[in-house]
Amino acid sequence: MKAHHRCVLWLFVSIVGLSFTSVQASEWKDKAEAEGKLTWYASLGATDARRMIDRFKEVYPKIDAQFYRAGDAQLMERILAESRAGKFDWDVVSTTGFYAYNLKKRGMLAVYDSPERKFIRAGHKDAQATWTSIYTNYTVLGYNSRLVSRENVPKSHADLLKPIWRGQVGVVQTAYEWFAVMLQGMGQEKGLASCASWPSSSRSCATGGRYSRSWSRPARSIQG
């Protein structure tokens, strides 16, 4: 479905409660059903992806919808490998903003300004209508209340520059969006200084010291 990314994207969004409101959407639906297949690359949880695919098939039984789940970096590598080989197995991709930005920069996202995009606030979609957010993840600070006294609980990210936290902060190494927001909120100089100071230990993230590839490992490590 190389030529129908816009069509499939609209159809896919419709399964979460949106409805066709234009002749154009109906035309794309007919084209997608004629081709009969949809492949969705997703980095969200497999359980959620399966539920969405199952619901999609209920609404559009003529389209054989399948999904391939992997981490964001793995999805990007697969998409680029396919591109170099001159093939495009995916129709829709759900990934984080950093990788969506890179796909857009490479000209790999089709434009489709869904009538429903007007209900999505600024910052959760791009002006060129190549991507739209479908959910938001919040990044927060967590700590072990058995190991950290109440008076030492950090009140801000700046508090993490205190000597008591040196080598005790676990950071997910692919948290690119979080890093960008840190620089935006704290300013580049303070933001870079903060991030450079936190993982300054030779220990692993499991003991509270360095970068982790997993989002769940830092959460598990603070459980003591």
N, C-alpha and C positions, 0 to 999 in steps of 0.2 A: 504493500500500500504506500509506495513512495510518494505518489502524487496526492494523497488524501489525508495528510496529517491534520489539516484544519478541520476536515469533516469528522475525523475520529475524535479529535480533542473535544469538539462540541458534543458529540454523542456520549463521550465518557463523562463529561460534566453533568449531562442530563440525568445520570443514574443517581445523583445525590439530591434529587428533588427539583431540578430545573426542568422546564418544559419547552418544546419548540414554539417559538413565537413569530417565526418569519418563514417566508417562502424559501429563502436561501438555506435555512437549516433543514427543511424538508428535502431539498435537492441533495444535500450532502448525505442525508440519511439513506436516500435511494441509492446513491453511488456506493456507499459503504456496504449496503446489503447486497448489491450486485457483485462486489468483490468477495464478500463473504468471510473475511478474516480480519482480526485485529490482534496486534501484539503490543503489550504494555510492559515497558521496563520500569520497575518501581523499586525504591529504596525503603519504603515504609514497611511495617510489619506484614508478614505473610498472611496472618489471620485476617487483617483488615483488607488486604489486597484480594484475598479469596472471596470475602463477602461482597466486595464491590463487583468483582468479575461475575459472581453468581447472579447478583441483582441485574447486572447489565444483560446477561443472557436471558433472563426472564423478560426483560423489556424488549430486547432485540434478538429473538431466537434465530434469525437468519444469519447472524454474524457469529462466527466461531472465535470468541474472545479468549485469549490466553495471556498469562503474565509471567515474566521472568523477574525474580527478586534477587538483588545483590546490594552491597554497600554502594555508596555514592561514587567512590573512586573506581570501584570495579565496573560499575555501569558506564562511567566515562571512558574507561579503557576499552570496554567492549564496543561502544559506539564508535570510537575513533578507529579501532581495528577494522570494524565493518566498513567504515568510510574509506579507509586505505585500500580495502579489497574491492571497492566499488559496489558494495551491496548495503542495503538498509533493511534490516529485519524488523526494526521497531517502528511503531506508529505513534505511540504516545510515551512520554517519559515523565516520571515523577521523581524529582531529585531536589537537592537543596539549592539555595540561591547562588552559591559560588559556582556550582557546576552548570546551572542554567545560564548564568552570565557567560561562561566560557562557550557553551553550545551556541548561544546567540551570537557571540563575537565571531565564531567560525562560520556563521551563516547556516546553521543546521536546524534552526527552528522556523517553522512556517508561521506566517501572519494569519491570525483569525480573531477579529474583534467581535466576540460573542455579544449578543444583545444583553446578556446578563452581567457583563463586565462593569457596566455602569453602577452596579450595586456594590462593587468591591472598592474599598477606599484606597486612596493614593498610598504608595509604598508597598502595596501588596499586588502590584501589577506594573508592567512597563508601558510606556507611552506608545510603543510600536505594536502592541498587542501580540507579542510572541509568547508571553508566559503570564500566568495568573496563579497566585497562591491559593492552595486548597486547605491549608492548615498552618498554624503557627506553633512553634516550639519555644518555650521559655527556658532560659538558662539561669540557674540560681546557685547561690552558694550553699553548701551543706557542710555540717560539721558533726563530730561525735560528742554529744553532750556529756558523756562519761569522761572524756579526755580534755575537753575545753571548758574552762570555768566561765561563768556568766560574764564576768568583767572583761574577759579576753575575747568574747565573741566579736568578730569584725562587724562594724557598723557600715562600712563602705569598702569598695575595692581598694581605696587608698590605704586602709588599715592593714592590708595584706603586705605592705612594704615594711611593716614593723619586724624587727629581728626575730621575734618569737615564731613567725611564720616561715622563716627562711628554710627552704627544703621540705616544707610540710604541705605544699599545695599541689594537688593533682589536676592536670589540665589535659583535656582531650586534644590530641595533636591535629585533628582535622576540624577544629571549631573555627573555621574561617569567618563565618558570619559574626560570631561572638567577638572575635578579634577586631573586626572592622567597627563594630558598635563601640567597643572599648576605646578605640582611637578617636571615634567621633565624639563620644561623651567626655572623655578625659583630656582630649587633645593629644596630638601625636607624640610629643615629647614625654608627657607623663604616662601615657598609655604604653609606649614602648618600654619605658623604665620599669613600669609595674610588671609587665609580662616577662621581661628579661630577668627580673629578680625572683619570681615565684618558683620556677622549677630548678633552682640552683643547688641540686643535690645529685649524687651519683646513684641514689637508691631508685628503685622502681616505683611506679605509681601505686602499686599494691600496698606499699608501706608509706605512701604519702609524699612522694618526692618528685616525680618527673612526668613526662608526657605519656599518655595512654592512647592506644588505637581504638579502645572500646569506650562507648559512652557509659556502660554499666559498671566498668571496673572502678572508677573513682567513687561511685555511689556505694559499691560493696566495701571499699577500703575504709570508709569512715564508719562502718558499722562495728568496727572493733573486732 
